[in-house]
Amino acid sequence: MAFTLEKIERLAPDQASLTAAKKLLKPAKWPLLEHNSEGLIWGECQGSGSTPYRVVVSELDTGYKCTCPSRKFPCKHALALMWIRAEEIAPFSEGTPPQWVSDWLSRRRGTTAAPVAKKKDGEGKKGPKPSIAATKLESEPKELSPEALAKAEAARERNRKKREELIIGGIAAMDQWIEDQLQRGLSGFDQRAMQDCDTLAKRLVDAKAGGLANRISSLPTHLFEVQEQHRPLVAARALSRAYLIGQAYTRQDTLPEALREDVRQAIGWTLTREDLLSNPSTERVSGHWRVMVTRDEVQPDKLRRIETWLEKTDEDRRKAVLLDFIPVSGGASGTMFDTGEVLDAELAFYPSPVPLRAQIAEHRGTQPPEAEWDGVSGTLKDQHFTWQAALAQKPWLDAFPISATGVKVRSSGRRLFACADGASLPIAPSYLEQARPLTEAGEVSLFGVWDGHDLKPLVAATSLGEWVAA
C-alpha cells in the first residue's frame, strides 16, 4: 500500500487539517472513487456547495490536486482521499482517468514529475507534529439540557426578529433612494451610479440584506456593458426588480409558500444544503444531466459566483443551475464541471415558483462527453412564451434558460439578433464578437440565458460542430 497513516501525518500541514479530513471518511461523501494501474487515485467529494470537489493523488510521488479553494496544502479533501486508500475504508474501482485528471497529469509532466522531497519531522511547521491518533481523542459534543436548548432557541428567535427589523429598515431606505433617483431622472443616472449605488449597498449590507446589496452594487457594471442610449432602460428594469423584491418582502406573510421562500433568498436569507435536503417537500428530480456551460464572475461582495447550467437529456429537457460561491481570496477554483459531461444524479431544487437553482442530492457518477449537444428543443417563440409565464410567477426573474432549434443569428446595424418563427431576441452587447461567427452558420440550435432584455448565447449546435461561448 503506497499510503500509510504515518506518511499522511508527515504530509498534513497541521492538526486541524487532519481533524477536518477525518470527518470526510464516510463513503457516502464520495460518490466517485477510482484508481488505475499507474498509481493514480481520484475521487469526488460532496461538500456544502452544489458541486463536488475533485481530488486526484499520485501514489508514486504523493503529488495531489484538489479543486477546493483551501490555502492549505494538502487540503482536507486530499488527506481524506489518502486516508481512505490507506485504511481501505471504501473500495476504489478501476477506471480510465477522466479528462480533468489527464489535464492535471499533463501539466505536471516536465515540471514537477520528480518525487516530492520529504521534510523532516516538524520541519517548516510550528507547534506539535500533526497526529492521526490525536483526532481520536476528541470528545463527542455534550448533550444539552432542555433548558439550555430552549435558551438557545430563544436567542436564535431574538436574532431573527432583529434581522427582520433591520431588513425592513433597509428596504425603506432603498425605496426612498429609488424615489430620489426617479425624481432626478434616469437619463444621467449612469454618471452618478458608481457613488450612489455604493452608498446604498453599504446601507443594505448593514441592514443584513446582502442579496439586495449585491443587486445594487453590481448595477453600474451592467450599465456600462450597454450603449449609452439604452442605459436609462437598463437602470429602470434593475431598480424595478429591486423595488418588487422589497415590496414582496414586506408582504411576505400574504405570499404563496414557494414565492415567499424565493423572495427571502433574494433578500439574502440562506437555505443550507442540510435544510434543503432534509425538507420532505423539496422537489427532487433524478436522471442524466448534461453540463451545458459554466460561468464564473466576481461579485461586488468579493465572492466568486460559479454557475453550472444543466439540461436533462431525456425528452423533458428540464433545466437547472448549480450555484457555488467561493471567496476571491481563495484564488481561482476548478469546482466547475466540464462542458458536455453527463451527470447521473438526483437534483434537489430550491423552493421557488420558477425552480431553477438546485443542489446535487445524490451523485452516482460522471460520464465524459460522448457526443456534441444534439440541440433538440422547442421553438424560440415557444421558449419566449415559457419565459413570459415564468415572469408572471416571479416578477423579479433574472436569468432564464432558453433552448431553441431552427434559430438564425442575424445582424442589424451594430446589433445581433436570434431570430426564428417571427420571434427576435437581441444578443447581449458583451457577446457580440463571440457570437458573430454564428451569422454564417445558417440555422442552429441555441442554448442561452435571457433576462427579458438581452440574450446571452452560451452553446450552439451548428452544421460545422458545437460552438461554446468563452
C-alpha positions in Angstrom: 0.0 0.0 0.0 1.6 3.3 -1.1 -0.1 5.3 1.6 0.3 4.8 5.3 -1.0 6.8 8.2 2.5 7.8 9.1 3.0 9.3 5.6 -0.3 11.1 5.8 0.7 12.6 9.2 4.0 13.9 7.6 2.1 15.5 4.7 -0.6 17.1 6.8 0.0 20.9 7.2 -1.4 21.0 10.7 -3.6 19.1 13.2 -6.7 20.9 12.2 -6.4 19.6 8.7 -6.2 16.0 9.9 -9.2 16.6 12.2 -11.2 18.0 9.3 -10.1 15.2 7.0 -11.4 12.6 9.5 -14.9 14.0 9.1 -14.7 13.2 5.4 -14.0 9.5 5.7 -17.7 8.5 5.3 -18.1 6.6 1.9 -21.4 8.4 1.3 -19.5 11.6 0.9 -17.5 10.1 -2.0 -19.8 9.3 -5.0 -16.7 8.6 -7.1 -13.6 6.7 -6.0 -11.3 5.2 -8.7 -7.7 4.2 -9.4 -5.6 2.9 -12.3 -2.5 0.8 -12.7 -0.2 3.7 -12.9 -0.5 4.8 -9.3 -3.3 7.4 -9.6 -6.3 7.6 -7.3 -9.0 10.2 -7.8 -12.5 10.9 -6.4 -15.3 13.4 -6.0 -16.2 14.6 -2.5 -19.5 16.3 -1.8 -19.1 19.3 0.4 -21.5 22.1 1.4 -21.7 23.5 -2.2 -23.8 22.4 -5.1 -20.9 20.7 -7.0 -18.5 18.2 -5.5 -14.8 18.8 -5.2 -12.5 16.8 -7.4 -9.4 15.3 -5.9 -6.5 13.4 -7.5 -3.4 12.0 -5.8 -0.4 10.2 -7.2 0.7 7.3 -5.1 4.1 7.3 -6.8 5.3 10.7 -5.6 2.4 11.9 -3.4 1.5 14.7 -5.8 -2.0 16.0 -5.4 -4.6 18.4 -6.7 -8.0 19.5 -5.4 -10.5 21.9 -6.8 -11.4 23.4 -3.4 -10.2 27.0 -2.6 -8.3 26.0 0.5 -4.9 27.6 1.1 -3.7 24.6 3.0 -1.6 22.0 1.1 -2.6 19.3 1.0 -6.2 20.2 1.9 -8.5 18.1 3.9 -10.0 16.5 0.8 -6.7 15.3 -0.4 -5.8 14.0 3.0 -9.1 12.2 3.3 -8.6 10.5 -0.1 -5.2 9.2 1.0 -6.7 8.1 4.3 -9.5 6.2 2.7 -7.0 4.5 0.5 -4.6 3.7 3.3 -7.2 2.1 5.6 -9.3 0.7 2.8 -12.4 2.5 4.2 -14.1 2.3 0.8 -13.4 0.4 -2.4 -11.7 2.1 -5.4 -13.0 0.8 -8.7 -10.5 0.6 -11.6 -11.1 3.2 -14.3 -9.7 5.3 -17.0 -8.6 8.8 -15.8 -11.3 11.4 -16.7 -10.2 14.5 -18.6 -9.7 16.6 -15.5 -7.2 14.0 -14.2 -5.4 13.8 -17.5 -5.2 17.6 -17.7 -3.6 17.7 -14.2 -1.2 14.9 -15.1 -0.1 16.6 -18.4 0.6 19.9 -16.5 2.9 18.0 -14.0 5.0 16.2 -16.6 8.1 18.1 -17.5 7.9 20.3 -14.4 7.3 18.5 -11.1 7.3 14.9 -12.1 10.2 14.2 -9.7 9.3 12.8 -6.3 8.4 15.4 -3.7 11.2 16.0 -1.2 10.3 14.7 2.2 10.5 17.1 5.1 12.0 16.0 8.4 9.6 15.7 11.3 8.5 19.2 12.4 10.4 21.0 9.6 8.6 24.1 8.4 5.9 23.6 10.9 5.1 25.3 14.2 3.6 23.6 17.1 3.3 19.9 17.8 3.5 17.3 15.0 0.1 16.5 13.4 -1.1 13.2 14.7 -4.0 11.0 13.4 -4.2 9.5 16.9 -5.0 12.9 18.3 -8.1 13.1 16.1 -9.5 10.1 18.0 -9.2 11.9 21.3 -11.9 14.5 20.5 -14.8 14.2 22.8 -18.3 14.0 21.5 -20.4 17.1 21.8 -22.1 17.3 25.1 -25.9 16.8 25.1 -27.6 20.0 26.1 -30.3 20.1 28.7 -33.9 21.0 27.7 -33.4 24.3 29.5 -30.2 25.1 27.5 -31.9 24.1 24.3 -34.8 26.4 25.0 -32.5 29.2 25.9 -30.5 28.7 22.6 -33.7 28.7 20.6 -35.0 31.8 22.3 -31.7 33.6 21.4 -32.0 32.5 17.8 -35.5 33.8 17.6 -34.4 37.2 19.0 -31.7 37.4 16.5 -34.1 36.5 13.7 -36.6 39.2 14.7 -33.8 41.8 15.0 -32.6 40.9 11.5 -36.1 41.2 10.1 -36.4 44.7 11.6 -33.1 45.7 10.1 -34.1 44.4 6.7 -37.4 46.3 6.8 -35.5 49.5 7.6 -33.1 48.8 4.8 -35.9 48.3 2.3 -37.5 51.6 3.4 -34.2 53.4 2.8 -33.9 51.7 -0.6 -37.4 52.8 -1.6 -36.6 56.4 -0.7 -33.4 56.2 -2.6 -35.1 54.8 -5.7 -37.7 57.6 -5.5 -34.9 60.2 -5.3 -33.3 58.7 -8.4 -36.5 58.8 -10.4 -37.1 62.4 -9.4 -33.6 63.4 -10.6 -34.2 61.4 -13.8 -32.5 58.3 -15.1 -31.0 59.9 -18.2 -28.0 60.9 -16.1 -28.1 58.0 -13.6 -25.1 56.2 -15.2 -22.8 59.2 -14.4 -23.6 59.1 -10.7 -24.4 55.4 -10.3 -21.0 54.3 -9.0 -21.0 56.5 -5.9 -24.8 56.5 -5.3 -25.1 52.7 -5.6 -22.1 52.1 -3.4 -23.7 54.3 -0.7 -27.0 52.4 -0.8 -25.3 49.0 -1.0 -23.4 49.7 2.2 -26.6 50.7 3.9 -28.2 47.4 2.8 -25.2 45.4 4.0 -25.6 47.0 7.4 -29.3 46.0 7.2 -28.4 42.3 6.6 -29.9 42.4 3.1 -26.9 41.1 1.2 -28.9 39.9 -1.8 -30.3 43.3 -2.4 -26.9 44.9 -1.8 -25.3 42.8 -4.5 -28.0 43.8 -7.0 -27.5 47.5 -6.3 -23.7 47.4 -6.2 -23.5 45.4 -9.5 -25.8 47.8 -11.4 -23.1 50.3 -12.5 -21.1 47.5 -14.2 -24.2 46.3 -16.1 -24.9 49.9 -17.2 -21.6 50.3 -18.8 -21.9 47.0 -20.7 -24.6 48.6 -22.9 -24.7 51.6 -25.2 -25.4 54.9 -23.5 -28.9 55.4 -25.1 -30.0 52.0 -23.5 -28.7 52.7 -20.0 -31.8 54.5 -18.6 -34.0 51.5 -19.6 -31.5 49.0 -18.1 -31.5 51.1 -14.9 -35.3 51.3 -14.8 -35.5 47.5 -15.1 -32.9 46.8 -12.4 -34.5 49.3 -10.0 -37.9 47.9 -10.6 -36.8 44.4 -9.8 -35.2 45.6 -6.6 -38.3 47.5 -5.6 -40.5 44.5 -6.3 -38.3 42.3 -4.1 -38.5 44.8 -1.3 -42.3 45.2 -1.6 -42.8 41.4 -1.7 -40.7 41.0 1.4 -42.8 43.5 3.4 -45.8 41.4 2.4 -44.3 38.0 2.6 -46.9 36.6 5.0 -49.5 37.0 2.3 -47.5 35.2 -0.4 -47.7 31.6 -1.5 -45.0 29.5 0.2 -42.8 29.0 -2.8 -42.8 32.7 -3.7 -42.2 33.6 0.0 -39.1 31.4 0.2 -37.9 32.8 -3.1 -38.1 36.4 -2.0 -36.3 35.6 1.2 -33.4 34.1 -0.7 -33.4 37.2 -3.0 -33.1 39.4 0.1 -30.2 37.4 1.5 -31.5 34.7 3.8 -29.7 31.5 3.1 -31.1 28.0 3.0 -28.4 25.5 3.9 -27.8 22.3 2.0 -28.8 20.3 5.0 -32.1 22.1 5.5 -32.9 21.8 1.8 -32.2 18.0 1.6 -34.0 17.3 4.9 -37.2 19.0 3.9 -39.7 16.4 2.7 -41.4 19.0 0.4 -38.2 19.6 -1.5 -38.6 18.8 -5.2 -36.2 16.1 -6.4 -35.6 15.1 -10.0 -33.4 12.2 -10.9 -31.8 11.4 -14.3 -28.9 12.2 -16.6 -28.0 15.9 -16.8 -25.7 17.3 -19.5 -23.4 20.1 -18.4 -24.3 22.9 -20.9 -21.8 25.5 -19.7 -20.2 27.0 -16.7 -19.9 30.7 -16.0 -17.6 32.4 -13.5 -17.8 36.0 -12.3 -16.7 38.0 -9.2 -19.5 39.7 -7.2 -19.2 43.1 -5.5 -19.1 41.3 -2.1 -15.8 39.6 -3.2 -17.3 36.2 -3.7 -16.7 34.3 -6.9 -20.0 33.1 -8.3 -19.8 29.9 -10.3 -22.9 28.9 -12.4 -23.2 25.5 -13.9 -26.2 25.2 -16.2 -27.6 21.7 -16.7 -30.1 20.2 -19.2 -31.8 16.8 -18.7 -31.0 14.5 -21.6 -34.5 12.9 -21.9 -37.5 14.4 -23.7 -38.3 16.5 -20.7 -35.2 18.7 -21.2 -35.6 20.1 -17.7 -33.1 22.9 -16.9 -31.2 23.5 -13.7 -28.4 25.7 -12.4 -25.9 24.9 -9.7 -24.5 27.9 -7.9 -21.3 27.9 -5.8 -19.9 30.9 -4.0 -16.2 30.9 -3.2 -14.1 33.8 -1.6 -12.0 35.6 -4.1 -9.2 35.4 -1.6 -9.1 31.7 -2.1 -7.9 32.1 -5.6 -9.2 30.5 -8.8 -11.2 27.4 -8.3 -11.8 24.4 -10.5 -15.0 23.2 -8.9 -16.9 23.6 -12.2 -17.7 20.6 -14.3 -16.5 20.4 -17.9 -18.9 21.4 -20.7 -20.5 18.3 -22.2 -20.1 16.0 -19.2 -23.2 14.0 -18.2 -24.1 13.6 -14.6 -26.1 10.7 -13.3 -27.6 12.5 -10.4 -30.6 13.4 -8.3 -31.1 17.1 -8.0 -32.9 18.9 -5.2 -34.5 22.2 -6.2 -34.7 25.3 -4.0 -38.3 26.4 -3.3 -39.4 28.8 -5.9 -42.4 29.3 -8.3 -39.8 29.0 -11.0 -37.5 26.3 -9.7 -34.1 26.5 -11.4 -31.4 26.6 -8.7 -30.6 23.1 -7.4 -28.2 21.1 -5.3 -26.8 17.7 -6.1 -28.6 15.4 -3.6 -27.1 12.2 -4.9 -24.3 11.9 -7.4 -24.0 8.5 -9.0 -21.2 9.2 -11.4 -20.0 11.5 -14.2 -19.7 10.4 -17.9 -17.2 12.1 -20.2 -18.7 13.8 -23.3 -19.7 11.2 -25.9 -21.3 13.4 -28.5 -22.0 17.0 -29.2 -25.2 18.6 -28.0 -28.0 17.5 -30.3 -29.9 20.7 -29.9 -33.3 19.1 -29.9 -35.7 21.5 -28.2 -38.6 23.8 -28.7 -39.0 26.9 -31.0 -37.8 30.3 -30.0 -41.3 31.6 -29.8 -42.4 28.8 -27.5 -39.4 29.4 -25.3 -40.3 33.1 -25.1 -43.8 32.3 -24.1 -42.4 30.0 -21.4 -40.3 32.9 -20.1 -43.3 35.2 -20.0 -45.3 32.6 -18.0 -42.3 32.3 -15.6 -42.1 36.1 -15.3 -45.7 36.2 -14.3 -45.0 33.8 -11.4 -41.7 35.5 -10.4 -41.7 39.2 -11.3 -38.0 39.7 -10.3 -36.9 36.9 -12.6 -33.3 37.4 -13.8 -31.5 34.8 -15.8 -33.9 32.3 -17.6 -32.6 29.4 -19.7 -33.8 29.3 -23.3 -33.1 26.4 -25.6 -34.5 26.6 -29.1 -34.0 25.0 -32.6 -34.2 26.5 -36.0 -32.5 29.7 -34.9 -30.7 32.1 -37.2 -28.3 34.7 -35.9 -28.7 37.9 -37.9 -27.1 41.3 -37.8 -28.8 44.7 -37.9 -26.6 47.7 -37.6 -24.3 47.1 -34.7 -26.6 44.5 -33.0 -27.1 40.8 -33.4 -30.4 39.1 -33.1 -31.5 35.5 -32.6 -34.4 35.0 -35.0 -36.9 32.2 -35.7 -40.6 31.9 -36.3 -41.3 35.6 -36.1 -39.5 35.9 -32.8 -36.4 38.0 -32.4 -34.3 38.4 -29.3 -31.4 40.9 -29.2 -28.0 39.4 -28.2 -26.2 40.9 -25.3 -23.6 43.5 -26.4 -20.8 41.7 -24.4 -21.4 38.6 -26.6 -21.4 40.3 -30.0 -17.9 39.5 -31.1 -18.1 35.9 -29.8 -21.5 35.3 -31.5 -20.7 36.9 -34.8 -19.5 33.7 -36.5 -23.0 32.3 -35.9 -24.3 34.7 -38.5 -22.6 32.5 -41.2 -23.8 29.2 -39.7 -27.3 29.1 -41.0 -29.9 27.5 -38.8 -28.6 26.5 -35.4 -29.9 25.1 -32.1 -29.2 27.6 -29.4 -28.9 27.4 -25.6 -28.6 30.7 -23.8 -29.8 32.8 -20.9 -32.4 35.5 -21.4 -33.1 38.3 -18.9 -36.0 40.0 -20.7 -33.7 42.5 -22.3 -30.7 40.6 -23.8 -29.9 37.1 -24.7 -26.5 35.6 -23.8 -25.8 32.8 -26.2 -23.8 30.1 -24.5 -24.0 26.9 -26.7 -25.0 26.3 -30.3 -25.2 23.2 -32.4 -24.3 24.0 -35.9 -23.7 22.0 -39.1 -19.9 22.6 -38.6 -19.9 21.4 -35.0 -20.6 22.7 -31.5 -20.0 26.4 -30.6 -19.4 27.3 -27.0 -19.1 30.8 -25.7 -15.7 31.5 -24.0 
